[in-house]
Amino acid sequence: MPNPIDTHVGRRMRSRREMCGMPQKELAKQLGISFQQVQKYESGANRISASKLWQLCDVLDVNPGYFFEGLTGGRARNGQSEGTGAANPESRSARQVLDLNQAFQKIPDSRVRRQVVQLVKSLGRP
């Protein structure tokens, strides 16, 4: 049974990889490991060593603390994350960002893309 902290770190790894639009194979290549090892990291089945975590931070362009966000106080000491599973709003948000980015990249007209950016910005203003 994987340690809940390893599962949390793996979930954050998968989320960031997907946000970057990077397939497991590409991440594995950049880390010098097999894609099966990436799968094991992402599921929490295997722990990520400090040196591999440092390398992962470089490849995914994040600070080490990124992987531990969501772990708090006593929960972190007990190996539990703040929000877990599919109900985690952060996980849903990351998926939405990825979906939006993929759809945006499919818009062939650069003028339309600029208009979409302006629309999204205007919707985000208070």
C-alpha positions in Angstrom: 0.0 0.0 0.0 1.6 3.3 -1.1 2.2 6.0 1.5 -0.4 8.7 1.2 2.3 11.4 0.9 4.0 9.5 -2.0 0.5 9.3 -3.6 0.0 13.0 -3.1 3.4 13.9 -4.6 2.7 11.5 -7.6 -0.7 13.1 -8.1 0.9 16.6 -8.2 3.5 15.2 -10.6 0.9 13.9 -13.0 -1.1 17.1 -12.8 1.9 19.3 -13.6 3.0 17.0 -16.4 -0.5 17.1 -17.9 -0.7 20.9 -17.5 2.6 21.1 -19.5 1.0 18.8 -22.2 3.9 16.4 -21.8 3.3 12.6 -22.4 4.7 10.2 -19.9 7.2 8.9 -22.5 8.7 12.4 -22.9 9.0 13.0 -19.2 10.6 9.6 -18.8 13.1 10.4 -21.6 14.0 13.7 -20.0 14.5 12.0 -16.6 16.5 9.1 -18.0 14.0 6.5 -16.8 11.3 4.2 -18.3 7.8 5.5 -18.8 6.7 2.6 -16.5 8.8 4.2 -13.7 6.9 7.5 -14.4 3.7 5.6 -14.0 4.9 4.1 -10.7 5.9 7.6 -9.4 2.5 9.1 -10.4 0.6 6.3 -8.7 2.7 6.6 -5.6 3.8 2.9 -5.9 7.4 4.1 -6.0 8.9 6.9 -4.0 10.8 9.7 -5.8 14.4 10.1 -4.6 15.6 13.6 -3.7 17.9 13.8 -6.7 15.1 12.6 -9.1 12.7 15.1 -7.5 15.2 17.9 -8.1 15.6 16.8 -11.7 11.8 16.6 -12.0 11.5 20.2 -10.7 13.8 21.4 -13.5 12.0 19.5 -16.2 8.5 20.6 -15.1 9.7 24.1 -14.1 8.4 24.1 -10.5 9.9 24.5 -7.1 10.2 21.4 -4.8 7.5 22.8 -2.6 5.0 22.5 -5.4 4.8 18.7 -4.9 3.9 19.1 -1.2 1.2 21.8 -1.6 -2.0 20.7 -0.1 -0.4 18.7 2.7 -0.9 20.5 6.0 0.1 20.3 9.7 -1.1 17.1 11.4 -2.4 15.7 8.2 1.0 15.9 6.6 2.5 14.1 9.6 -0.1 11.4 9.3 0.4 11.1 5.6 -2.9 12.6 4.5 -3.5 15.4 2.0 -6.0 18.2 2.3 -8.0 17.2 -0.7 -7.8 13.8 -2.3 -9.4 11.9 -5.1 -11.6 13.1 -8.0 -13.4 15.6 -5.7 -10.2 17.7 -5.3 -11.1 21.1 -6.8 -7.4 21.7 -7.7 -7.3 18.6 -9.7 -10.5 19.6 -11.6 -9.1 23.1 -12.2 -5.8 21.7 -13.6 -7.8 19.5 -15.9 -9.9 22.4 -17.1 -6.8 24.5 -17.8 -5.3 21.6 -19.9 -8.6 21.2 -21.8 -8.8 24.9 -22.4 -5.2 25.1 -23.6 -5.7 22.2 -26.0 -8.9 23.6 -27.5 -7.2 27.1 -27.8 -4.3 25.6 -29.7 -6.7 24.1 -32.2 -8.0 27.6 -33.2 -6.3 28.2 -36.6 -7.0 32.0 -36.8 -4.6 34.0 -34.7 -7.0 37.0 -34.7 -9.7 34.7 -33.2 -7.2 33.5 -30.6 -6.4 37.1 -29.6 -10.2 37.7 -29.2 -10.6 34.6 -27.1 -7.8 35.8 -24.8 -9.5 39.2 -24.5 -12.8 37.6 -23.7 -11.3 35.4 -21.0 -9.5 38.4 -19.5 -12.7 40.4 -19.4 -14.6 37.6 -17.8 -12.0 37.4 -15.1 -12.2 41.0 -14.1 -14.2 41.8 -10.9 
